[in-house]
């Protein structure tokens, strides 16, 4: 296990806290440099307009160490390669990133192995097809940039209207249902499912641009043996095909009935946002009884998740209008929290936040998935007025 680690990506806080709890000294570069990240790590903030191309130059300011990447950087293998030229990479290498992040490579794998994936195509669907489709960026991260359209919309757009063909986008048939995320650990001995969580998305309350944005996770889901086997099969096929090792995630539409295979959406070859749940699932005393997930990975010790007695959830508050976040605003938000609940990704204040941007994260733990999900939804309603909304809750039926 390295003595020091550089964590790079859009938001480094969750992975950094896991590594810090494992006794690793952490350096970090992300877009936010939130208060709780700065307490545990040496942090450099990357301005949004310079992300990700400025990351290698910013990394040169930080102590020598291996590095790993988190959310979003998997879409920029050239930046990962540039970072790798100056320090060791702990994670999936750039050449593998290009393959496992290609939706058409995933489609080929699914066809070969008999796995389920939505219909995926480069070109707009036939106008005679009245189904709904998603126009998705190849460099998708956290559901940002996805648009829902019908076939007629996509074809009409070729004449210059709203939704059209682009070399940076592809089309995927929309599949209603609950989006879930499987967390996996792979090594030379095989691939293991750590757990499955329910993904929350923003929904319509922050506008079309953020409709499918990731808004949190709740888990672990209690799987019957057939569903657990289906998720296990997904992970083993993906890990074997793309030669993945370490931590990775798979987003999929959860099965509508027991024994029906989940429908695969994408592979996230890194520590994912939902993996924080496995560190949050603690003993009834609130003290972790298992090694932090980042520490288990970096120490080459297989993590144990199954059998933990509790559940956890996180949900991200998004601004529904442009607003100023102040110490008073954060104090008002904390008034809604119960004992054992807390904030994470705490912004440095005062700070101006544009509509559709994330503000902070609320962490909840409980004795069951159902109780945590109910509490998350209740908190979302209670705090809606602070973000400029009117009482909607995070959506569970969209992509993230």
Number of C-alpha atoms within 10 A of each C-alpha: 15 14 10 18 26 26 25 30 21 21 23 27 30 23 26 27 22 21 24 19 16 18 15 20 18 23 25 29 26 25 19 22 25 21 15 18 26 17 11 18 23 16 21 20 16 21 13 12 9 10 15 21 14 14 22 19 11 14 21 12 9 15 13 15 17 18 24 22 26 24 20 19 21 26 20 15 17 16 18 24 15 15 21 18 11 15 15 14 20 20 20 23 16 19 11 15 24 15 14 24 19 15 19 15 15 23 21 12 19 18 12 9 13 9 19 19 23 17 12 19 16 15 16 23 22 13 14 8 11 11 15 17 24 21 25 18 18 16 16 18 19 17 21 19 19 24 18 19 19 21 19 18 19 25 19 15 14 14 10 10 11 11 20 20 17 12 9 11 19 21 26 22 20 19 19 13 16 18 26 30 32 26 26 28 23 21 16 9 6 13 23 21 23 20 25 28 27 25 29 29 26 29 22 14 20 21 13 17 14 24 24 27 27 25 24 25 28 28 28 26 17 13 13 10 10 13 19 17 15 17 26 19 18 24 26 18 16 21 24 13 14 17 14 26 21 23 25 24 26 21 23 28 25 23 17 11 9 14 14 13 23 22 22 23 22 20 22 23 27 26 25 21 21 25 28 22 25 27 20 21 26 21 14 13 7 12 10 13 12 16 18 23 27 28 22 19 22 19 13 12 13 18 19 17 16 11 6 15 13 20 25 27 30 29 27 25 22 26 24 22 15 14 15 13 19 15 13 11 14 16 10 13 17 15 9 11 16 9 6 10 14 15 18 19 21 18 22 15 15 12 13 12 18 15 18 22 17 18 20 17 19 22 22 27 27 20 15 17 21 14 15 22 24 11 16 25 15 14 18 19 16 16 22 18 13 18 21 17 17 14 14 18 21 22 21 22 19 22 30 27
